[in-house]
Amino acid sequence: MARGGMYDQLGGGFHRYSTDAVWLVPHFEKMLYDQGTLIPCYLEAWVQSGDEFFARVARESCDYLLREMQSPEGGFWSSTDADSEGEEGKYFVWTPDELEAVLGKEDGAWAAEVFGVTQQGNFEHGSSALTLRGDAHNQDRKRFAKVRAKLLETRAKRVPPATDDKVLTAWNGLAIDA
């Protein structure tokens, strides 16, 4: 799941569910209870395997919760919507031209390969939900971190999806336990 579009490759955290059989394109809503149940799974996978990828996914998912979902009072809000500016996924998807505009020609082409972003796209209007392809992200971790940070910084300037600011006790329990 964490290699596909179900996982927010830039901001961390998991989208609610996949809209296809291969878990490529998500419904872009993010639910607090999903984070609260998946983070412990990825931590356990890291403990059992020692694979740093699992630890990174858990860490980034926790970072997402603290950065985007924590209320000023300390609890966690219940969800992030799938839509922004009236379009599902608009905040999260990319085209090769957008990657190149942000990263330059060389890093843009590299990011397109790493994240599976193509001219035809895997989503609507030639855009792509980011997925991890191959192992280039592990072979050049410094470059991967730099590219992700720049794309996340640029994405933060887009109109974000709405946040449902209900603080639900049971869902907070899952997230806090995670």
N, C-alpha and C positions, 0 to 999 in steps of 0.2 A: 504493500500500500504506500509506503513512504517513497518509493521510486516513481510512482505514478502521479497523476493529477489530483488524486485524493489528498495528497499532502501539499501544503503551500510551500513550494520550493524556496521562496524568498523570505517569507515572514514567519514560517513555522506554523504548526497547528494543522489539524485535519479538517477538511471539508466534510459535510454531512454524509453524503453517499455518492456513489458513481452512477452515471447515467448510461453506462455501456457495460458490456460483458467482460471487457478486459481492464476495467478500472482506470481508464485513461482520462476521461472527461468527468469532472465532478459536477454535482449541484453545488454551487460555490458558497452556500451558507455554511457557517461554522457554529457548532453547538458546544456549549461548555461541557455537557455530559460526555461528549465524544472525547474531548481532551482528557477528562478525568478518568476515562476507562482505557484509553490508548497509551497514555504516557507510562503507566505502570507496565503495560505489555512490552513496550520498547525498552524500558529499564531492565526488565527480566530477561529479554532477549540479549541485552548487552552483558548482563551478569553470566548468563549461560554460555555465551559464545565468545565474549571478549572483543567482539567486533565494534569498533569505535563508531561506525555508522549508526548503530542503534542508540548509542549514548548521545550522539549529535542530534538525532531526531527528537529524543526526549528533552534534551536541553533546549533546543530551539522552540519546542512546543511550550515549555514552561516560560521561556522568554516572551513568546507571543502573549500568553495569558497575563503576565506582569506588565507588558508594554501596552497592550491594546484592550484588555478585558477587565482590568482591575478598577473598581470604583474608588473615588476619593476616600470613602470610608473604609476601604480595605477588602470588601467582598468582591466577587466576580460577577460580571453581567452575564446574562444567559445566552446570547447569541449575536452573531454578525450576519446581516442579511446577504443574500446572493447577488442582489442588484445594486448598481449605482448608475445614476443618470438614466434610469429606466431600462437598463440592459443587464441581463444576467451575465456575471463574470467579467464585465468590462474592466473593473479595477485590477483583476488578476491576470488577464491574458496579454499576449505579446505577439507581434509580427517580426519577421527578420529585419524589416526597415526600422522598426522602433528600437530593436536591440542595437543595430548599427549606429543609429542617431545618438544613443546614450553612451555606447562603449567604444565607438570607432569601428573601422572596418575589420581589423584583425580580431579584436576581442569580441565584436558582435558576431562574426562568423563562428568563432569558437563557442560562444554562449549558445548560439542557435543549434550547433551540433550537440552540445552537452545537454541542453534542455529540450531537444526534439522539436524545435520551432522551424517550420517549413513554410514555403510560399503558399501552399494550399491550406495549411493549418490543420488542426485536429478539432477545432471548434467552429464557431460561426464567423462569417465575413473574413475568412482567411487568417484568423487569429489562432493562437495555440495556448492551451493550458500547459504550463511547464511540467515536464517530466524529466527524470534522469535517464539518460541513454549512455550505455557503455560505462567506462571506468575513468574517463578523463578527469572527473571531479576529484578522484582519489590520487591520480598521478601528478596533478598540479594543484595541491590544496590551497596554496597561497593565491594563485590566480583565481581559483574558484571562489575563495572568500572575498577577494577584491571585486570580482564581477557581481556576486550576489549583493554585496553591500551597496554598490553603485545602483543596481537595479532596484533594490529596496528603497533607497533614498529617492530615486526618481518616481517610483510607484507611490510613495507617500505624498507626492504633489498632486496626484490624481484625486478625483472626488471619491471618497471612500464609501463603502456600503454603510447603511444605517446600523446602529447597534441597539439591540433590545436590552434596555438597562434594568430589567427586572433582576433582582438578586434572590435566587431560589435556594433555599436551605439545602435540599438534597443534592442539587447539582454542585453547589459550593463545597459540600462535604466530599464529593468525588474529586473535585479539583484540588482541594486542600490536602486530601490524603495522597493524591498523586505527587 
